[in-house]
Amino acid sequence: MGRIKLQNTPAIRRLPSYLHKLMLMQQQGEEKVSTTKLADYMNLDPIVVRKDFALTGSIGQPGVGFQTSDLIHSIRDYLGWNVVCRACLIGAGSLGSALLGYHEFSEYGLEITSVFDSDPEKIGRKIHGYEVLNAAFLNRIVRISKPNIAILTVSAANAQAVCDELMEAGVKAFWNFSNVSLQVPENVIVQREVIAGGFALLSAKLLQQGLKVQESEGNHLMTKIVICMGSSCFARGNEDNLRVIEEFIETNNFKAQIELSGKCCVGQCSDGPNIIIDGVCYHHMDKGALIDLLNEKFNQEQNRTPA
């Protein structure tokens, strides 16, 4: 339900990236663009780029390429971005607020006309210039404003109920950021964005390239050092402490024995600079104390490590 299959979906997903690059080129005064240049930018084969543009009705001239302005117009026209699409947004939390602050929506023809939330602390506030309205009046306001789409950034537990209320108010299309599959009639459009799905692909690529080490029985012997990167700790000495640790690792060839990472804040600012070694937080660390601690720690570790 709510599924509309589109041909050429991968190509459609690429068009906004082409458009972004083309608009930058236009601003820089480049009136023509070659398939090869865009293929290099997108890390694609030139024939793929030509096929993508053919969807929009754009056909370049051999040896000349495309008129930048014409290609921009063709892409915007194909995507329907030359016509304003009105949207209401429900859920003014972290994700919703971030979307409200994304100013490039206007380039896509998307206009957010109303924002709703049920949290009394958010109602009446302005977020990026948008006043947050009471979700209790959602049905009544939407019936009058008639948005083309509803953007859902509510919790998974509330998403279906909000969707049902909006459909009852006449909404026929949803951009769903909630981690739930909405149940809607055939004549209602749902585009679901699964942020975790994108991260899953990234994480799998990291593993494939050996850039993310899975925990195993063998690496529990590594010493884990976490340096607080909070502004207070960093300004009070952890910037220098970081260099000390990096030099210690390099000088002693301890890359295979020490896992160094940073944390935004360990929550003990008054006792900083803070450094955590194997789960133990050490406070007020200056360079001298840190060097002594590292030498003591690794002498002990080496003595315990079996030959």
DRENTOR-473736 format. One record per residue (C-alpha): residue in three letters; x, y, z. Coordinates in Angstrom, 3 decimals. Each point is the difference from the previous one (the first is absolute). Layout:
<tivos>
+------+----------+----------+----------+
! resn !       c1 !       c2 !       c3 !
+------+----------+----------+----------+
!  ALA !        X !        Y !        Z !
...
+------+----------+----------+----------+
</tivos>
This chain:
<tivos>
+------+----------+----------+----------+
! resn !       c1 !       c2 !       c3 !
+------+----------+----------+----------+
!  MET !    0.000 !    0.000 !    0.000 !
!  GLY !    1.245 !    3.474 !   -0.812 !
!  ARG !    2.578 !   -1.463 !   -2.333 !
!  ILE !    0.572 !    1.650 !   -3.343 !
!  LYS !    2.746 !   -1.603 !   -2.024 !
!  LEU !    2.106 !    2.323 !   -2.103 !
!  GLN !    2.292 !   -1.052 !   -2.763 !
!  ASN !    3.519 !    1.417 !    0.061 !
!  THR !   -0.064 !    0.609 !    3.760 !
!  PRO !    3.841 !    0.022 !    0.344 !
!  ALA !    0.225 !    2.612 !   -2.767 !
!  ILE !   -2.653 !    2.151 !    1.665 !
!  ARG !    1.942 !   -0.133 !    3.279 !
!  ARG !    3.103 !    1.226 !   -1.846 !
!  LEU !   -1.684 !    3.003 !   -1.650 !
!  PRO !    0.150 !    2.281 !    3.083 !
!  SER !    3.777 !   -0.533 !    0.196 !
!  TYR !    0.367 !    0.939 !   -3.650 !
!  LEU !   -2.168 !    3.040 !    0.602 !
!  HIS !    2.069 !    1.145 !    2.968 !
!  LYS !    3.194 !   -0.169 !   -2.047 !
!  LEU !   -1.580 !    1.686 !   -3.012 !
!  MET !   -1.264 !    2.903 !    2.095 !
!  LEU !    3.482 !    0.513 !    1.450 !
!  MET !    1.429 !   -0.011 !   -3.518 !
!  GLN !   -2.599 !    2.498 !   -1.148 !
!  GLN !    0.915 !    2.318 !    2.880 !
!  GLN !    3.633 !   -0.236 !   -1.121 !
!  GLY !   -0.954 !    1.074 !   -3.523 !
!  GLU !    0.373 !   -3.398 !   -1.704 !
!  GLU !   -2.552 !    0.066 !   -2.824 !
!  LYS !    0.759 !   -3.489 !   -1.312 !
!  VAL !    0.719 !   -3.284 !    1.707 !
!  SER !    1.321 !   -3.291 !   -1.318 !
!  THR !   -1.228 !   -3.468 !    0.882 !
!  THR !    3.547 !   -0.952 !    0.942 !
!  LYS !    0.299 !    2.765 !    2.580 !
!  LEU !   -3.253 !   -0.984 !    1.688 !
!  ALA !    0.927 !   -3.684 !   -0.178 !
!  ASP !    3.266 !    0.734 !    1.825 !
!  TYR !   -1.877 !    2.006 !    2.622 !
!  MET !   -2.515 !   -2.802 !    0.569 !
!  ASN !    2.557 !   -2.811 !   -0.335 !
!  LEU !   -2.098 !   -1.566 !   -2.777 !
!  ASP !    0.543 !   -1.198 !   -3.526 !
!  PRO !   -0.821 !    2.762 !   -2.536 !
!  ILE !   -2.590 !   -2.214 !   -1.711 !
!  VAL !   -1.939 !   -0.211 !    3.288 !
!  VAL !   -0.066 !    3.796 !    0.207 !
!  ARG !   -1.264 !    0.273 !   -3.578 !
!  LYS !   -2.769 !   -2.516 !    0.706 !
!  ASP !   -0.985 !    1.866 !    3.157 !
!  PHE !   -0.304 !    3.275 !   -1.903 !
!  ALA !   -1.910 !   -1.687 !   -2.812 !
!  LEU !   -2.797 !   -0.631 !    2.526 !
!  THR !   -0.481 !    3.755 !    0.263 !
!  GLY !   -0.072 !    0.454 !   -3.771 !
!  SER !    3.452 !    1.584 !   -0.063 !
!  ILE !    2.356 !   -1.109 !   -2.754 !
!  GLY !    3.387 !    1.629 !   -0.227 !
!  GLN !    1.942 !    0.843 !   -3.125 !
!  PRO !    3.009 !   -2.212 !   -0.822 !
!  GLY !    3.227 !    1.826 !    0.804 !
!  VAL !   -1.939 !    2.879 !    1.577 !
!  GLY !   -1.982 !   -1.468 !    2.889 !
!  PHE !   -3.055 !    1.576 !    1.586 !
!  GLN !   -1.090 !    3.564 !    0.584 !
!  THR !    0.208 !    0.324 !    3.776 !
!  SER !   -3.158 !    2.095 !    0.346 !
!  ASP !   -2.013 !   -2.288 !   -2.284 !
!  LEU !    1.070 !   -3.072 !    1.938 !
!  ILE !   -0.930 !    1.623 !    3.318 !
!  HIS !   -3.436 !    0.854 !   -1.385 !
!  SER !   -0.522 !   -3.509 !   -1.397 !
!  ILE !    0.886 !   -1.699 !    3.294 !
!  ARG !   -2.200 !    2.327 !    2.068 !
!  ASP !   -2.860 !   -0.478 !   -2.439 !
!  TYR !    0.354 !   -3.800 !    0.009 !
!  LEU !   -0.009 !   -0.118 !    3.817 !
!  GLY !   -2.877 !    2.454 !    0.258 !
!  TRP !    2.138 !    2.406 !    1.972 !
!  ASN !   -1.129 !    2.970 !   -2.086 !
!  VAL !   -3.412 !   -0.256 !    1.716 !
!  VAL !   -0.383 !    0.839 !    3.690 !
!  CYS !   -0.857 !   -2.950 !    2.231 !
!  ARG !   -1.558 !    1.014 !    3.343 !
!  ALA !    0.731 !   -2.145 !    3.033 !
!  CYS !   -0.936 !   -0.229 !    3.652 !
!  LEU !    2.534 !   -1.460 !    2.446 !
!  ILE !   -1.080 !   -1.961 !    3.048 !
!  GLY !    2.578 !   -0.513 !    2.746 !
!  ALA !    2.226 !    2.942 !    0.931 !
!  GLY !    2.622 !   -2.080 !    1.786 !
!  SER !    3.660 !   -0.305 !   -0.944 !
!  LEU !   -0.578 !   -1.422 !   -3.480 !
!  GLY !   -2.952 !    2.239 !   -0.767 !
!  SER !    1.930 !    3.075 !    1.115 !
!  ALA !    2.927 !   -1.000 !   -2.199 !
!  LEU !   -2.295 !   -0.277 !   -3.028 !
!  LEU !   -1.492 !    3.408 !    0.767 !
!  GLY !    3.515 !    1.431 !   -0.074 !
!  TYR !    0.797 !   -1.506 !   -3.407 !
!  HIS !   -0.284 !    3.084 !   -2.193 !
!  GLU !    0.603 !   -1.809 !   -3.293 !
!  PHE !   -3.576 !   -1.325 !    0.023 !
!  SER !   -0.996 !    3.238 !   -1.734 !
!  GLU !    2.265 !   -0.980 !   -2.902 !
!  TYR !   -2.042 !   -3.165 !   -0.362 !
!  GLY !   -3.329 !    1.790 !   -0.044 !
!  LEU !   -0.872 !   -1.267 !    3.490 !
!  GLU !   -1.709 !    2.505 !    2.295 !
!  ILE !   -0.751 !   -0.967 !    3.594 !
!  THR !   -3.132 !    1.927 !    0.905 !
!  SER !   -0.776 !   -1.325 !    3.497 !
!  VAL !    1.729 !   -1.864 !    2.834 !
!  PHE !   -1.717 !   -2.002 !    2.751 !
!  ASP !    0.982 !   -1.618 !    3.281 !
!  SER !   -1.795 !   -1.253 !    3.105 !
!  ASP !    2.721 !    1.000 !    2.485 !
!  PRO !   -1.218 !    3.013 !    2.052 !
!  GLU !    3.592 !    1.245 !    0.259 !
!  LYS !    0.284 !    0.208 !   -3.790 !
!  ILE !   -3.467 !    1.369 !   -0.831 !
!  GLY !    0.167 !    3.731 !   -0.727 !
!  ARG !    3.775 !    0.033 !   -0.405 !
!  LYS !    1.695 !    0.912 !   -3.265 !
!  ILE !    2.496 !   -2.400 !   -1.538 !
!  HIS !    1.983 !    1.408 !   -2.924 !
!  GLY !   -2.767 !    2.555 !   -0.455 !
!  TYR !   -2.880 !   -2.509 !    0.107 !
!  GLU !   -2.552 !    0.266 !    2.792 !
!  VAL !   -0.821 !   -3.383 !    1.529 !
!  LEU !   -3.758 !   -0.558 !    0.045 !
!  ASN !   -1.979 !   -2.193 !    2.369 !
!  ALA !   -0.460 !   -3.485 !   -1.458 !
!  ALA !   -3.446 !   -0.052 !    1.589 !
!  PHE !   -1.094 !    2.310 !   -2.854 !
!  LEU !    1.751 !   -2.050 !   -2.701 !
!  ASN !   -3.135 !   -1.304 !   -1.701 !
!  ARG !   -1.742 !    3.368 !   -0.025 !
!  ILE !    2.981 !    1.973 !   -1.349 !
!  VAL !    0.979 !   -2.555 !   -2.622 !
!  ARG !   -3.552 !   -0.094 !   -1.371 !
!  ILE !    0.289 !    3.739 !   -0.647 !
!  SER !    3.632 !    0.265 !   -1.126 !
!  LYS !   -0.146 !   -3.121 !   -2.226 !
!  PRO !    3.737 !   -0.875 !   -0.171 !
!  ASN !    1.184 !   -2.196 !   -2.867 !
!  ILE !    2.007 !   -2.205 !    2.356 !
!  ALA !    0.533 !   -0.643 !    3.688 !
!  ILE !    3.509 !   -0.458 !    1.398 !
!  LEU !   -0.036 !   -2.401 !    2.948 !
!  THR !    2.811 !    0.277 !    2.538 !
!  VAL !   -1.998 !   -1.392 !    2.912 !
!  SER !    0.832 !   -3.112 !    2.023 !
!  ALA !   -0.678 !   -3.414 !   -1.507 !
!  ALA !   -2.629 !   -0.594 !    2.686 !
!  ASN !   -2.038 !    3.039 !   -1.101 !
!  ALA !    0.632 !   -0.023 !   -3.753 !
!  GLN !   -2.950 !   -2.126 !   -1.103 !
!  ALA !   -2.514 !    1.930 !    2.132 !
!  VAL !    1.288 !    3.328 !   -1.355 !
!  CYS !   -0.100 !   -1.396 !   -3.534 !
!  ASP !   -3.608 !   -1.156 !    0.470 !
!  GLU !   -1.016 !    3.444 !    1.272 !
!  LEU !    1.675 !    1.738 !   -2.925 !
!  MET !   -1.602 !   -2.335 !   -2.543 !
!  GLU !   -3.378 !    0.702 !    1.604 !
!  ALA !    0.798 !    3.706 !   -0.514 !
!  GLY !    0.678 !   -0.612 !   -3.697 !
!  VAL !    3.790 !   -0.490 !   -0.231 !
!  LYS !    0.927 !   -2.401 !   -2.811 !
!  ALA !    3.815 !   -0.068 !    0.198 !
!  PHE !    2.503 !   -0.527 !    2.817 !
!  TRP !    3.742 !    0.429 !    0.370 !
!  ASN !    0.536 !   -2.393 !    2.881 !
!  PHE !    3.121 !    0.298 !    2.176 !
!  SER !   -1.492 !   -2.127 !    2.766 !
!  ASN !    1.456 !   -3.479 !    0.331 !
!  VAL !   -3.262 !   -1.765 !   -0.797 !
!  SER !   -1.750 !   -1.220 !   -3.145 !
!  LEU !   -3.234 !    1.967 !   -0.304 !
!  GLN !   -3.197 !   -1.818 !   -0.957 !
!  VAL !   -1.830 !    2.094 !   -2.595 !
!  PRO !   -2.482 !   -0.546 !   -2.864 !
!  GLU !    1.200 !   -0.524 !   -3.566 !
!  ASN !   -0.728 !    3.592 !   -0.983 !
!  VAL !    2.305 !    1.469 !    2.683 !
!  ILE !    3.697 !    0.547 !   -0.705 !
!  VAL !    2.649 !   -0.740 !    2.623 !
!  GLN !    3.710 !    0.650 !   -0.397 !
!  ARG !    1.810 !   -1.539 !    2.953 !
!  GLU !    3.463 !    1.197 !    0.986 !
!  VAL !    1.847 !   -2.511 !    2.188 !
!  ILE !    3.043 !    1.757 !    1.440 !
!  ALA !    1.171 !   -3.215 !    1.645 !
!  GLY !   -0.036 !   -1.659 !   -3.431 !
!  GLY !    2.464 !    2.535 !   -1.357 !
!  PHE !    2.242 !   -0.459 !    3.002 !
!  ALA !   -0.248 !   -3.788 !   -0.386 !
!  LEU !    1.436 !    0.285 !   -3.510 !
!  LEU !    2.766 !    2.316 !    1.200 !
!  SER !    0.840 !   -2.316 !    2.883 !
!  ALA !    0.140 !   -3.022 !   -2.315 !
!  LYS !    2.384 !    1.881 !   -2.316 !
!  LEU !    2.224 !    0.888 !    2.967 !
!  LEU !    0.192 !   -3.657 !    0.968 !
!  GLN !    0.690 !   -1.028 !   -3.583 !
!  GLN !    2.915 !    2.434 !   -0.244 !
!  GLY !    1.367 !   -0.940 !    3.406 !
!  LEU !   -0.725 !    3.464 !    1.410 !
!  LYS !   -2.226 !   -1.312 !    2.768 !
!  VAL !    1.398 !   -2.738 !    2.215 !
!  GLN !   -2.486 !   -2.478 !    1.383 !
!  GLU !    0.437 !   -1.027 !    3.614 !
!  SER !    1.681 !   -3.369 !    0.313 !
!  GLU !    1.638 !   -2.117 !    2.672 !
!  GLY !    3.394 !    1.237 !   -1.149 !
!  ASN !   -0.384 !    3.750 !    0.342 !
!  HIS !   -1.125 !    0.122 !    3.652 !
!  LEU !    3.696 !    0.391 !    0.872 !
!  MET !    0.095 !    3.396 !   -1.727 !
!  THR !    0.163 !    2.933 !    2.364 !
!  LYS !   -2.843 !    2.401 !   -0.735 !
!  ILE !    0.761 !    3.669 !    0.561 !
!  VAL !   -2.828 !    2.506 !   -0.289 !
!  ILE !    0.942 !    3.663 !    0.119 !
!  CYS !   -2.660 !    2.561 !    0.875 !
!  MET !   -0.401 !    2.394 !   -2.923 !
!  GLY !   -2.387 !    2.346 !    1.793 !
!  SER !    0.850 !    3.679 !   -0.327 !
!  SER !    0.897 !    0.304 !    3.696 !
!  CYS !    2.317 !   -3.030 !    0.114 !
!  PHE !    1.523 !    0.762 !   -3.379 !
!  ALA !    0.795 !    3.602 !    0.906 !
!  ARG !    1.411 !   -0.970 !    3.402 !
!  GLY !    2.538 !   -2.486 !   -1.282 !
!  ASN !   -1.452 !   -2.870 !   -2.007 !
!  GLU !    1.156 !    1.546 !   -3.268 !
!  ASP !    3.585 !   -0.437 !    1.238 !
!  ASN !   -0.855 !   -3.348 !    1.611 !
!  LEU !   -1.263 !   -1.302 !   -3.332 !
!  ARG !    3.363 !    0.753 !   -1.585 !
!  VAL !    1.770 !   -1.726 !    2.899 !
!  ILE !   -2.057 !   -3.169 !   -0.489 !
!  GLU !    0.487 !    0.022 !   -3.782 !
!  GLU !    3.774 !    0.426 !    0.417 !
!  PHE !    0.060 !   -2.762 !    2.647 !
!  ILE !   -1.777 !   -2.395 !   -2.361 !
!  GLU !    2.263 !    0.901 !   -2.924 !
!  THR !    3.268 !   -0.107 !    1.954 !
!  ASN !   -0.746 !   -3.349 !    1.625 !
!  ASN !   -1.705 !   -1.551 !   -3.028 !
!  PHE !   -3.148 !   -0.641 !    2.038 !
!  LYS !   -2.551 !    0.375 !   -2.809 !
!  ALA !   -1.004 !   -3.639 !    0.373 !
!  GLN !   -0.267 !    0.317 !    3.792 !
!  ILE !   -1.794 !    3.310 !    0.494 !
!  GLU !   -3.407 !    1.009 !   -1.297 !
!  LEU !   -0.186 !    3.801 !    0.217 !
!  SER !   -3.346 !    1.764 !   -0.347 !
!  GLY !   -1.689 !    3.227 !    1.028 !
!  LYS !   -3.238 !    0.828 !    1.757 !
!  CYS !   -1.832 !    3.324 !   -0.152 !
!  CYS !   -0.363 !    0.244 !    3.771 !
!  VAL !    0.351 !   -2.457 !    2.880 !
!  GLY !   -2.187 !    2.132 !    2.265 !
!  GLN !    2.663 !    0.914 !    2.559 !
!  CYS !    1.135 !    3.388 !   -1.272 !
!  SER !    0.938 !    1.405 !    3.414 !
!  ASP !    2.563 !   -2.794 !    0.440 !
!  GLY !    1.538 !    0.341 !   -3.462 !
!  PRO !    2.000 !   -0.568 !   -2.007 !
!  ASN !   -1.433 !   -3.543 !    0.051 !
!  ILE !    1.414 !   -3.101 !   -1.660 !
!  ILE !   -1.531 !   -3.477 !    0.226 !
!  ILE !    2.296 !   -3.033 !   -0.170 !
!  ASP !   -1.660 !   -3.419 !   -0.041 !
!  GLY !   -3.127 !    1.401 !    1.626 !
!  VAL !    1.785 !    1.927 !    2.765 !
!  CYS !   -0.344 !    3.787 !   -0.178 !
!  TYR !    3.120 !    1.959 !    0.981 !
!  HIS !   -0.526 !    3.644 !    0.962 !
!  HIS !    2.128 !    3.165 !   -0.117 !
!  MET !    2.379 !   -1.600 !   -2.484 !
!  ASP !    2.980 !    2.095 !   -1.036 !
!  LYS !    2.762 !   -1.125 !   -2.348 !
!  GLY !    2.363 !   -1.121 !    2.728 !
!  ALA !   -2.607 !   -2.033 !    1.865 !
!  LEU !   -1.188 !   -1.513 !   -3.253 !
!  ILE !    3.472 !   -1.131 !   -1.070 !
!  ASP !    0.562 !   -1.596 !    3.429 !
!  LEU !   -3.388 !   -1.720 !   -0.208 !
!  LEU !    0.635 !   -1.364 !   -3.492 !
!  ASN !    3.446 !   -1.305 !    0.923 !
!  GLU !   -1.355 !   -1.639 !    3.155 !
!  LYS !   -3.017 !   -1.418 !   -1.803 !
!  PHE !    1.942 !   -1.567 !   -2.828 !
!  ASN !    2.772 !   -1.351 !    2.177 !
!  GLN !   -2.705 !   -1.793 !    1.967 !
!  GLU !   -1.771 !   -1.161 !   -3.133 !
!  GLN !    3.192 !   -1.343 !   -1.539 !
!  ASN !    0.771 !   -1.905 !    3.206 !
!  ARG !   -3.440 !   -1.622 !   -0.097 !
!  THR !    0.069 !   -0.835 !   -3.696 !
!  PRO !    0.969 !   -3.626 !   -0.544 !
!  ALA !    3.122 !   -0.628 !   -2.069 !
+------+----------+----------+----------+
</tivos>
